């Protein structure tokens, strides 16, 4: 596990030397928490650093490793109930919801179940997260940037669960900029 981007190449180098049989099984999971970032530029710089480090790993990992991403965001109203997972994968079209103990289902099917107001609120939240993810991660990673080749993500996830937040964070700015909804979470120690 690498806490900082600059640790990743050293970790890949160590793994290639100490456990070469595992090199083909290595993948990278980028965990993005917009509520930890005070600005889009800070998040963009962090993701550029990670991308650069992932590309550096190809020397020791015999090519670019598979890259996954997950966005962790506090749910509407800061609800502290069960965490809810949503995924985008090549095997299934569109955004899928994963409920505990059940097979993934499309968000459209999921919306028809339960409280319509709650599902609508969460769906608006998801669309806002996907907009942020497209602008901050998906589009920049798909494009060549100077010496950095495009990086295509294998899969992407979204987890709606309460997270610690910094004041006036990127997620609060995102929501305020496109809806009248309030993220409902104040800065918390983290």
Secondary structure, 3 states (H helix, E strand, C coil): CCCCHHHHHHHHHHHHHHCHHHHHHCEEEEEECHHHCCCHHHHHHHHHHHHHHHHHCHHHHCCCCEEEEEEEECCHHHCCCCCEEEEEECCEEEEEEECCCCCCEEHHHHHHCCCHHHHHHHHHHHHHHHHHHHHHHHHHHHCCECCECCCCEEEEEEEECCCCCCCCCHHHHHHHHHCCCCCCCCCCCC
